[in-house]
Amino acid sequence: MIDKDSITGLILAGGRGSRMGGVDKGLQNYQGIPMAMHALLRLGPQVGQLLVNANRNLAAYESMGVPVWPDALPDYAGPLAGFLTGLEHCETEYLATVPCDTPKFPEDLVARLAGELSAACAEIAMVATRQDGAVRTQPVFCLLRAELLDSLVAFTAAGGRKIDKWTATHRCVEVLFDDPAAFAGANTIAELQQL
């Protein structure tokens, strides 16, 4: 079993927020608290350490009390750039990633990913949910071995930006969660209001 103290949790808050009119999604309020703070409060008990990946408003994120690191790659290169930043600053054996705009993810998320990663002797465990009868992965919710840093450095240096293209090069296990609504994110103002 993987001990939670050997896992660093990473909140991915480095996006442009283009579908939300360019606002910083992690700082948008949900039930009176910034969404990134919801993610920190939910992820904190599940891991040993926490980090935030953000590219704007760094002081606002730093005020949440955890280390904040911007992308190492230029031009808002997407979630994989956040993974890279997280792995570069991860001091534990594993990194768990969650997006800043999904405040209701399960409280046993990391434990379930860790259990399946161990059982399958995998390098990456990612969330999967059933939607409209099909199983769909949610790759921004994942647990990965920190030793994958060199692989990700090489992949992004060659111009790779798609999570699934990179994860396909590693032993990956999909962990099925029953409630797709737990992974509902707020990409637009309307979706935030629906939450």
DONUMAR-361428 format. One line per 3 residues: number of its first residue (from 1); their letters; for each residue x, y, z of N, C-alpha, C, O. Coordinates in nm, 2 decimals, padded with zeros to 4 digits. Example, Ala and Ser with C-alpha at 12.3 -4.5 7.8 and 13.67 -1.06 7.14 Angstrom:
BEGIN
1 = AS = 01.32:-00.57:00.78:01.23:-00.45:00.78:01.32:-00.33:00.78:01.42:-00.33:00.85  01.28:-00.22:00.71:01.37:-00.11:00.71:01.29:00.00:00.79:01.34:00.11:00.80
***
This chain:
BEGIN
1 = MID = 00.08:-00.12:00.00:00.00:00.00:00.00:00.09:00.13:00.00:00.19:00.13:00.07  00.05:00.22:-00.08:00.12:00.35:-00.08:00.08:00.44:00.03:-00.04:00.47:00.05  00.17:00.48:00.11:00.14:00.57:00.22:00.11:00.71:00.17:00.18:00.76:00.08
4 = KDS = 00.01:00.78:00.23:-00.02:00.91:00.18:00.09:01.01:00.19:00.10:01.11:00.11  00.18:00.99:00.29:00.30:01.08:00.30:00.40:01.07:00.19:00.48:01.16:00.17  00.38:00.97:00.11:00.47:00.95:-00.01:00.41:01.01:-00.14:00.46:00.99:-00.25
7 = ITG = 00.30:01.09:-00.12:00.23:01.15:-00.23:00.22:01.30:-00.21:00.18:01.35:-00.11  00.26:01.37:-00.32:00.24:01.51:-00.32:00.11:01.54:-00.41:00.10:01.48:-00.52  00.03:01.63:-00.36:-00.09:01.67:-00.43:-00.07:01.80:-00.51:-00.01:01.89:-00.46
10 = LIL = -00.11:01.80:-00.64:-00.09:01.92:-00.72:-00.23:01.97:-00.77:-00.30:01.89:-00.83  -00.26:02.09:-00.74:-00.38:02.16:-00.80:-00.34:02.23:-00.93:-00.25:02.31:-00.93  -00.40:02.19:-01.04:-00.37:02.25:-01.17:-00.46:02.37:-01.19:-00.58:02.36:-01.21
13 = AGG = -00.39:02.49:-01.18:-00.47:02.62:-01.19:-00.39:02.71:-01.29:-00.40:02.83:-01.28  -00.33:02.65:-01.39:-00.24:02.73:-01.48:-00.30:02.76:-01.61:-00.24:02.81:-01.70  -00.43:02.74:-01.63:-00.50:02.76:-01.76:-00.53:02.90:-01.79:-00.53:02.99:-01.70
16 = RGS = -00.57:02.93:-01.91:-00.61:03.06:-01.95:-00.75:03.10:-01.91:-00.79:03.22:-01.90  -00.83:03.00:-01.88:-00.98:03.02:-01.85:-01.05:03.08:-01.97:-01.14:03.16:-01.95  -01.01:03.04:-02.09:-01.07:03.10:-02.21:-01.22:03.08:-02.23:-01.29:03.17:-02.27
19 = RMG = -01.26:02.96:-02.18:-01.41:02.93:-02.20:-01.49:03.01:-02.09:-01.61:03.01:-02.09  -01.42:03.07:-01.99:-01.48:03.14:-01.89:-01.45:03.29:-01.91:-01.45:03.37:-01.81  -01.42:03.33:-02.03:-01.40:03.47:-02.06:-01.26:03.52:-02.02:-01.24:03.64:-02.00
22 = GVD = -01.17:03.43:-02.00:-01.03:03.47:-01.96:-01.00:03.49:-01.82:-00.90:03.54:-01.78  -01.10:03.47:-01.73:-01.08:03.48:-01.59:-01.00:03.37:-01.53:-00.99:03.26:-01.60  -00.94:03.39:-01.42:-00.86:03.29:-01.35:-00.96:03.19:-01.28:-01.01:03.23:-01.17
25 = KGL = -00.98:03.07:-01.34:-01.08:02.98:-01.28:-01.07:02.95:-01.14:-01.16:02.94:-01.06  -00.94:02.92:-01.10:-00.92:02.88:-00.96:-00.96:02.98:-00.86:-00.98:02.95:-00.74  -00.97:03.11:-00.90:-01.00:03.22:-00.81:-01.15:03.25:-00.81:-01.19:03.34:-00.74
28 = QNY = -01.23:03.19:-00.90:-01.37:03.21:-00.90:-01.44:03.14:-00.78:-01.40:03.03:-00.74  -01.53:03.21:-00.72:-01.59:03.16:-00.60:-01.70:03.06:-00.63:-01.78:03.07:-00.72  -01.69:02.95:-00.54:-01.79:02.85:-00.54:-01.83:02.84:-00.39:-01.75:02.81:-00.31
31 = QGI = -01.96:02.86:-00.36:-02.00:02.87:-00.22:-01.92:02.96:-00.14:-01.89:02.93:-00.02  -01.88:03.07:-00.20:-01.81:03.18:-00.12:-01.66:03.16:-00.10:-01.60:03.25:-00.04  -01.61:03.06:-00.16:-01.46:03.03:-00.15:-01.41:03.00:-00.28:-01.47:02.94:-00.37
34 = PMA = -01.28:03.05:-00.31:-01.22:03.03:-00.45:-01.22:02.87:-00.47:-01.19:02.79:-00.38  -01.25:02.84:-00.60:-01.25:02.70:-00.63:-01.12:02.62:-00.60:-01.12:02.51:-00.56  -01.00:02.69:-00.62:-00.87:02.63:-00.59:-00.86:02.60:-00.44:-00.80:02.50:-00.40
37 = MHA = -00.92:02.68:-00.36:-00.92:02.65:-00.21:-01.00:02.53:-00.18:-00.97:02.45:-00.09  -01.12:02.52:-00.25:-01.20:02.39:-00.23:-01.11:02.27:-00.26:-01.11:02.17:-00.19  -01.04:02.28:-00.37:-00.96:02.17:-00.42:-00.85:02.14:-00.31:-00.82:02.02:-00.28
40 = LLR = -00.79:02.24:-00.26:-00.68:02.23:-00.16:-00.74:02.16:-00.03:-00.68:02.07:00.02  -00.85:02.21:00.01:-00.91:02.16:00.13:-00.95:02.01:00.12:-00.95:01.93:00.21  -01.00:01.97:-00.01:-01.04:01.84:-00.03:-00.92:01.74:-00.05:-00.92:01.63:-00.01
43 = LGP = -00.82:01.79:-00.12:-00.70:01.71:-00.15:-00.61:01.70:-00.03:-00.54:01.59:-00.01  -00.60:01.80:00.05:-00.50:01.81:00.16:-00.50:01.68:00.25:-00.39:01.63:00.27  -00.62:01.64:00.30:-00.62:01.52:00.39:-00.58:01.39:00.32:-00.55:01.29:00.38
46 = QVG = -00.57:01.39:00.18:-00.55:01.27:00.11:-00.40:01.25:00.07:-00.36:01.14:00.03  -00.32:01.35:00.10:-00.18:01.35:00.05:-00.09:01.40:00.16:-00.13:01.46:00.26  00.05:01.39:00.14:00.14:01.43:00.24:00.18:01.58:00.23:00.20:01.65:00.32
49 = QLL = 00.19:01.62:00.10:00.23:01.76:00.07:00.14:01.82:-00.04:00.07:01.74:-00.11  00.13:01.95:-00.05:00.05:02.01:-00.16:00.13:02.12:-00.23:00.22:02.18:-00.18  00.10:02.13:-00.36:00.15:02.23:-00.45:00.04:02.29:-00.54:-00.06:02.22:-00.56
52 = VNA = 00.06:02.41:-00.58:-00.03:02.47:-00.68:00.05:02.51:-00.80:00.16:02.56:-00.79  -00.01:02.47:-00.92:00.05:02.52:-01.05:-00.04:02.63:-01.10:-00.15:02.61:-01.14  00.02:02.75:-01.11:-00.06:02.87:-01.15:00.03:02.96:-01.24:00.15:02.96:-01.21
55 = NRN = -00.03:03.03:-01.33:00.05:03.12:-01.42:00.02:03.26:-01.40:00.08:03.35:-01.46  -00.09:03.29:-01.33:-00.13:03.43:-01.30:-00.17:03.44:-01.16:-00.19:03.35:-01.09  -00.17:03.57:-01.11:-00.22:03.59:-00.97:-00.15:03.51:-00.87:-00.22:03.45:-00.78
58 = LAA = -00.02:03.50:-00.88:00.05:03.40:-00.80:00.04:03.44:-00.65:00.03:03.35:-00.56  00.03:03.57:-00.62:00.02:03.61:-00.48:-00.11:03.56:-00.42:-00.12:03.52:-00.30  -00.22:03.57:-00.50:-00.35:03.52:-00.45:-00.34:03.37:-00.42:-00.40:03.32:-00.32
61 = YES = -00.27:03.29:-00.50:-00.26:03.15:-00.47:-00.17:03.12:-00.36:-00.19:03.04:-00.27  -00.06:03.20:-00.35:00.03:03.19:-00.24:-00.03:03.21:-00.10:00.00:03.16:00.00  -00.13:03.30:-00.10:-00.21:03.33:00.02:-00.28:03.21:00.07:-00.33:03.21:00.19
64 = MGV = -00.30:03.11:-00.01:-00.37:02.99:00.03:-00.28:02.90:00.12:-00.32:02.79:00.17  -00.15:02.94:00.13:-00.06:02.87:00.22:00.02:02.75:00.17:00.07:02.67:00.25  00.02:02.73:00.04:00.10:02.62:-00.01:00.20:02.68:-00.12:00.17:02.79:-00.18
67 = PVW = 00.31:02.61:-00.15:00.40:02.65:-00.26:00.32:02.66:-00.40:00.24:02.58:-00.43  00.35:02.77:-00.47:00.29:02.79:-00.60:00.40:02.80:-00.71:00.50:02.87:-00.69  00.39:02.72:-00.81:00.49:02.72:-00.92:00.42:02.74:-01.06:00.33:02.67:-01.09
70 = PDA = 00.47:02.84:-01.14:00.42:02.85:-01.27:00.48:02.75:-01.37:00.58:02.68:-01.33  00.42:02.74:-01.48:00.46:02.64:-01.58:00.61:02.67:-01.62:00.65:02.78:-01.63  00.68:02.56:-01.64:00.82:02.57:-01.69:00.81:02.59:-01.84:00.91:02.65:-01.90
73 = LPD = 00.70:02.55:-01.91:00.69:02.57:-02.05:00.62:02.70:-02.08:00.53:02.74:-02.00  00.65:02.76:-02.19:00.58:02.89:-02.22:00.44:02.88:-02.28:00.40:02.77:-02.33  00.37:02.99:-02.29:00.25:03.00:-02.36:00.13:02.91:-02.32:00.06:02.85:-02.40
76 = YAG = 00.11:02.89:-02.19:00.00:02.82:-02.14:-00.01:02.68:-02.22:-00.11:02.66:-02.29  00.08:02.60:-02.19:00.09:02.48:-02.28:00.00:02.36:-02.23:00.01:02.25:-02.29  -00.09:02.39:-02.14:-00.19:02.29:-02.11:-00.16:02.21:-01.98:-00.06:02.23:-01.92
79 = PLA = -00.25:02.12:-01.95:-00.23:02.04:-01.82:-00.10:01.96:-01.81:-00.05:01.95:-01.70  -00.05:01.92:-01.93:00.07:01.84:-01.92:00.19:01.93:-01.88:00.28:01.88:-01.81  00.18:02.06:-01.91:00.28:02.15:-01.85:00.27:02.16:-01.70:00.37:02.17:-01.63
82 = GFL = 00.15:02.15:-01.65:00.13:02.15:-01.51:00.19:02.02:-01.45:00.25:02.03:-01.34  00.16:01.91:-01.51:00.22:01.78:-01.47:00.37:01.80:-01.46:00.43:01.75:-01.36  00.43:01.86:-01.56:00.58:01.87:-01.57:00.63:01.96:-01.45:00.72:01.92:-01.38
85 = TGL = 00.56:02.07:-01.43:00.59:02.16:-01.32:00.58:02.08:-01.18:00.67:02.09:-01.10  00.47:02.01:-01.17:00.45:01.93:-01.04:00.56:01.83:-01.02:00.61:01.82:-00.91  00.60:01.76:-01.13:00.70:01.65:-01.11:00.84:01.72:-01.08:00.92:01.66:-01.01
88 = EHC = 00.86:01.83:-01.14:00.99:01.90:-01.11:01.01:01.94:-00.97:01.12:01.95:-00.92  00.89:01.97:-00.90:00.90:02.02:-00.76:00.85:01.92:-00.66:00.84:01.94:-00.54  00.82:01.80:-00.71:00.77:01.69:-00.62:00.89:01.63:-00.55:00.99:01.59:-00.61
91 = ETE = 00.88:01.62:-00.42:00.99:01.56:-00.34:00.95:01.43:-00.28:01.01:01.37:-00.19  00.83:01.37:-00.33:00.79:01.24:-00.28:00.79:01.14:-00.40:00.82:01.18:-00.51  00.76:01.02:-00.37:00.76:00.92:-00.48:00.65:00.93:-00.58:00.66:00.88:-00.70
94 = YLA = 00.54:00.99:-00.54:00.42:01.00:-00.63:00.37:01.14:-00.63:00.38:01.22:-00.54  00.30:01.17:-00.74:00.23:01.30:-00.76:00.08:01.27:-00.80:00.05:01.19:-00.89  -00.01:01.33:-00.72:-00.15:01.32:-00.76:-00.20:01.46:-00.81:-00.17:01.56:-00.75
97 = TVP = -00.27:01.46:-00.92:-00.31:01.58:-00.99:-00.46:01.59:-00.99:-00.53:01.50:-01.01  -00.51:01.72:-00.96:-00.65:01.75:-00.98:-00.66:01.89:-01.04:-00.58:01.97:-01.01  -00.77:01.91:-01.12:-00.79:02.05:-01.17:-00.85:02.14:-01.06:-00.91:02.09:-00.97
100 = CDT = -00.83:02.27:-01.08:-00.88:02.37:-00.98:-01.03:02.39:-00.99:-01.09:02.45:-00.90  -01.09:02.34:-01.09:-01.23:02.38:-01.12:-01.33:02.27:-01.09:-01.44:02.27:-01.15  -01.29:02.17:-01.01:-01.38:02.06:-00.99:-01.39:02.04:-00.84:-01.32:01.95:-00.78
103 = PKF = -01.47:02.11:-00.77:-01.47:02.11:-00.62:-01.53:01.99:-00.55:-01.51:01.98:-00.43  -01.59:01.90:-00.63:-01.66:01.79:-00.56:-01.59:01.65:-00.58:-01.66:01.55:-00.56  -01.47:01.65:-00.62:-01.40:01.52:-00.65:-01.40:01.44:-00.52:-01.41:01.49:-00.41
106 = PED = -01.40:01.30:-00.53:-01.42:01.22:-00.41:-01.31:01.23:-00.31:-01.19:01.26:-00.34  -01.35:01.22:-00.18:-01.26:01.23:-00.07:-01.17:01.11:-00.06:-01.07:01.11:00.02  -01.20:01.00:-00.13:-01.11:00.88:-00.13:-01.04:00.87:-00.27:-00.99:00.76:-00.30
109 = LVA = -01.04:00.98:-00.35:-00.98:00.98:-00.48:-00.84:00.92:-00.48:-00.81:00.82:-00.55  -00.75:00.98:-00.40:-00.61:00.94:-00.40:-00.59:00.80:-00.35:-00.51:00.72:-00.41  -00.66:00.76:-00.24:-00.65:00.62:-00.19:-00.69:00.52:-00.29:-00.62:00.42:-00.31
112 = RLA = -00.79:00.55:-00.37:-00.84:00.45:-00.47:-00.74:00.44:-00.59:-00.71:00.33:-00.63  -00.69:00.56:-00.63:-00.59:00.56:-00.74:-00.47:00.48:-00.69:-00.41:00.41:-00.77  -00.42:00.51:-00.57:-00.30:00.45:-00.52:-00.32:00.29:-00.51:-00.23:00.22:-00.54
115 = GEL = -00.44:00.25:-00.46:-00.46:00.11:-00.45:-00.45:00.04:-00.58:-00.40:-00.07:-00.59  -00.52:00.10:-00.68:-00.52:00.04:-00.82:-00.38:00.04:-00.88:-00.34:-00.05:-00.95  -00.31:00.15:-00.86:-00.17:00.17:-00.92:-00.08:00.05:-00.86:-00.01:-00.01:-00.94
118 = SAA = -00.09:00.03:-00.73:-00.01:-00.07:-00.67:-00.05:-00.21:-00.72:00.03:-00.29:-00.76  -00.18:-00.24:-00.72:-00.23:-00.37:-00.76:-00.19:-00.40:-00.90:-00.17:-00.52:-00.93  -00.19:-00.30:-00.99:-00.16:-00.33:-01.13:-00.02:-00.31:-01.16:00.02:-00.33:-01.28
121 = CAE = 00.07:-00.28:-01.06:00.21:-00.25:-01.09:00.22:-00.15:-01.20:00.31:-00.16:-01.29  00.14:-00.05:-01.20:00.13:00.06:-01.30:00.22:00.17:-01.27:00.27:00.19:-01.15  00.24:00.26:-01.37:00.32:00.38:-01.34:00.22:00.50:-01.33:00.26:00.60:-01.27
124 = IAM = 00.10:00.49:-01.38:00.00:00.60:-01.38:-00.13:00.53:-01.35:-00.17:00.43:-01.41  -00.21:00.59:-01.26:-00.35:00.56:-01.24:-00.43:00.68:-01.27:-00.41:00.79:-01.22  -00.54:00.66:-01.36:-00.62:00.78:-01.39:-00.77:00.74:-01.37:-00.81:00.63:-01.38
127 = VAT = -00.85:00.84:-01.34:-00.99:00.83:-01.32:-01.06:00.80:-01.45:-01.02:00.85:-01.56  -01.16:00.71:-01.45:-01.25:00.68:-01.56:-01.39:00.69:-01.50:-01.41:00.65:-01.39  -01.48:00.73:-01.58:-01.62:00.74:-01.55:-01.71:00.69:-01.66:-01.66:00.69:-01.78
130 = RQD = -01.83:00.64:-01.63:-01.92:00.60:-01.74:-02.01:00.72:-01.77:-02.08:00.78:-01.69  -02.02:00.75:-01.90:-02.10:00.86:-01.95:-02.17:00.82:-02.08:-02.10:00.78:-02.17  -02.30:00.82:-02.08:-02.38:00.77:-02.19:-02.34:00.63:-02.24:-02.33:00.60:-02.35
133 = GAV = -02.32:00.55:-02.14:-02.29:00.41:-02.17:-02.14:00.38:-02.20:-02.10:00.26:-02.21  -02.06:00.48:-02.22:-01.92:00.46:-02.26:-01.83:00.50:-02.14:-01.86:00.58:-02.06  -01.72:00.43:-02.13:-01.62:00.46:-02.03:-01.53:00.57:-02.08:-01.46:00.55:-02.19
136 = RTQ = -01.52:00.68:-02.01:-01.43:00.79:-02.05:-01.33:00.82:-01.94:-01.36:00.83:-01.83  -01.20:00.84:-01.99:-01.10:00.87:-01.89:-01.11:01.02:-01.85:-01.15:01.10:-01.94  -01.06:01.05:-01.73:-01.05:01.19:-01.69:-00.90:01.21:-01.65:-00.87:01.21:-01.53
139 = PVF = -00.82:01.23:-01.75:-00.67:01.22:-01.73:-00.61:01.33:-01.64:-00.50:01.31:-01.59  -00.69:01.44:-01.62:-00.63:01.54:-01.53:-00.64:01.50:-01.38:-00.58:01.56:-01.29  -00.72:01.39:-01.35:-00.73:01.33:-01.22:-00.64:01.21:-01.23:-00.68:01.10:-01.27
142 = CLL = -00.52:01.22:-01.18:-00.43:01.10:-01.19:-00.33:01.09:-01.08:-00.30:01.19:-01.01  -00.27:00.97:-01.06:-00.16:00.95:-00.97:-00.05:00.90:-01.05:-00.07:00.80:-01.13  00.07:00.96:-01.05:00.18:00.91:-01.12:00.31:00.90:-01.04:00.33:00.97:-00.94
145 = RAE = 00.39:00.81:-01.09:00.52:00.80:-01.02:00.61:00.92:-01.06:00.62:00.96:-01.17  00.68:00.97:-00.96:00.76:01.09:-00.98:00.88:01.06:-01.07:00.93:01.15:-01.13  00.92:00.93:-01.08:01.03:00.89:-01.16:01.00:00.91:-01.31:01.09:00.89:-01.40
148 = LLD = 00.87:00.94:-01.35:00.84:00.97:-01.49:00.88:01.11:-01.54:00.86:01.14:-01.65  00.94:01.18:-01.45:00.99:01.32:-01.49:01.07:01.32:-01.62:01.04:01.40:-01.71  01.17:01.23:-01.63:01.26:01.24:-01.74:01.18:01.21:-01.87:01.20:01.27:-01.98
151 = SLV = 01.09:01.11:-01.86:01.00:01.08:-01.98:00.92:01.20:-02.02:00.91:01.23:-02.14  00.86:01.27:-01.92:00.78:01.38:-01.96:00.86:01.50:-02.01:00.82:01.57:-02.10  00.98:01.52:-01.96:01.07:01.62:-02.01:01.10:01.60:-02.16:01.09:01.69:-02.24
154 = AFT = 01.13:01.47:-02.19:01.16:01.43:-02.33:01.04:01.45:-02.42:01.05:01.50:-02.53  00.92:01.41:-02.37:00.80:01.42:-02.45:00.77:01.57:-02.48:00.73:01.60:-02.59  00.77:01.65:-02.38:00.74:01.79:-02.40:00.84:01.87:-02.48:00.81:01.96:-02.56
157 = AAG = 00.97:01.83:-02.46:01.08:01.89:-02.54:01.06:01.86:-02.69:01.11:01.94:-02.77  01.00:01.75:-02.72:00.98:01.71:-02.86:00.85:01.77:-02.91:00.80:01.74:-03.02  00.78:01.85:-02.83:00.66:01.92:-02.87:00.53:01.86:-02.83:00.42:01.91:-02.86
160 = GRK = 00.54:01.75:-02.76:00.42:01.68:-02.71:00.34:01.76:-02.61:00.40:01.82:-02.52  00.21:01.77:-02.63:00.12:01.84:-02.54:00.00:01.77:-02.49:-00.07:01.81:-02.40  -00.03:01.65:-02.55:-00.15:01.58:-02.52:-00.13:01.48:-02.41:-00.04:01.39:-02.42
163 = IDK = -00.21:01.48:-02.30:-00.19:01.39:-02.19:-00.20:01.25:-02.23:-00.11:01.17:-02.20  -00.30:01.21:-02.31:-00.33:01.07:-02.34:-00.22:01.02:-02.43:-00.19:00.90:-02.43  -00.16:01.10:-02.51:-00.04:01.06:-02.60:00.08:01.02:-02.51:00.15:00.92:-02.54
166 = WTA = 00.10:01.10:-02.41:00.21:01.07:-02.32:00.18:00.95:-02.23:00.26:00.86:-02.21  00.06:00.94:-02.17:00.03:00.83:-02.08:00.03:00.70:-02.15:00.05:00.60:-02.09  00.00:00.70:-02.28:-00.01:00.58:-02.36:00.13:00.51:-02.37:00.14:00.40:-02.41
169 = THR = 00.23:00.59:-02.34:00.37:00.53:-02.35:00.41:00.47:-02.22:00.53:00.42:-02.20  00.32:00.46:-02.12:00.35:00.41:-01.99:00.25:00.31:-01.95:00.14:00.30:-02.00  00.28:00.23:-01.84:00.19:00.13:-01.79:00.08:00.21:-01.71:00.11:00.27:-01.61
172 = CVE = -00.04:00.21:-01.76:-00.14:00.30:-01.71:-00.26:00.21:-01.67:-00.30:00.12:-01.74  -00.33:00.24:-01.56:-00.45:00.17:-01.51:-00.56:00.27:-01.50:-00.54:00.38:-01.44  -00.68:00.24:-01.55:-00.79:00.32:-01.54:-00.87:00.28:-01.42:-00.90:00.16:-01.40
175 = VLF = -00.91:00.37:-01.33:-00.99:00.34:-01.21:-01.13:00.40:-01.23:-01.15:00.52:-01.23  -01.22:00.31:-01.23:-01.36:00.34:-01.26:-01.43:00.40:-01.13:-01.43:00.33:-01.03  -01.48:00.52:-01.14:-01.56:00.58:-01.03:-01.71:00.59:-01.08:-01.73:00.62:-01.19
178 = DDP = -01.80:00.56:-00.99:-01.94:00.54:-01.02:-02.01:00.67:-01.05:-02.10:00.68:-01.13  -01.96:00.78:-00.99:-02.04:00.91:-00.99:-01.97:01.01:-01.08:-01.88:01.08:-01.04  -02.01:01.02:-01.21:-01.95:01.11:-01.30:-01.96:01.26:-01.25:-01.88:01.34:-01.28
181 = AAF = -02.07:01.29:-01.18:-02.10:01.42:-01.13:-01.99:01.47:-01.04:-01.96:01.59:-01.03  -01.92:01.38:-00.97:-01.81:01.42:-00.88:-01.70:01.48:-00.95:-01.61:01.55:-00.89  -01.69:01.46:-01.08:-01.58:01.51:-01.16:-01.62:01.62:-01.26:-01.56:01.66:-01.35
184 = AGA = -01.74:01.67:-01.23:-01.80:01.78:-01.31:-01.72:01.91:-01.28:-01.70:01.95:-01.17  -01.66:01.97:-01.39:-01.58:02.09:-01.37:-01.66:02.21:-01.42:-01.76:02.20:-01.49  -01.61:02.33:-01.38:-01.68:02.45:-01.42:-01.58:02.52:-01.52:-01.49:02.59:-01.49
187 = NTI = -01.61:02.49:-01.65:-01.53:02.56:-01.76:-01.59:02.69:-01.80:-01.52:02.77:-01.86  -01.72:02.71:-01.77:-01.79:02.83:-01.81:-01.86:02.89:-01.69:-01.88:02.82:-01.59  -01.90:03.01:-01.70:-01.98:03.08:-01.59:-02.10:03.00:-01.56:-02.14:02.98:-01.45
190 = AEL = -02.17:02.96:-01.67:-02.30:02.88:-01.66:-02.27:02.75:-01.58:-02.35:02.71:-01.49  -02.16:02.68:-01.61:-02.13:02.55:-01.54:-02.10:02.58:-01.40:-02.13:02.50:-01.31  -02.04:02.69:-01.37:-02.01:02.72:-01.23:-02.14:02.75:-01.15:-02.15:02.70:-01.04
193 = QQL = -02.23:02.81:-01.22:-02.36:02.84:-01.15:-02.44:02.71:-01.13:-02.51:02.69:-01.03  -02.42:02.61:-01.23:-02.49:02.48:-01.21:-02.44:02.40:-01.10:-02.51:02.33:-01.03  -02.31:02.41:-01.07:-02.25:02.34:-00.96:-02.32:02.38:-00.83:-02.28:02.33:-00.72
***
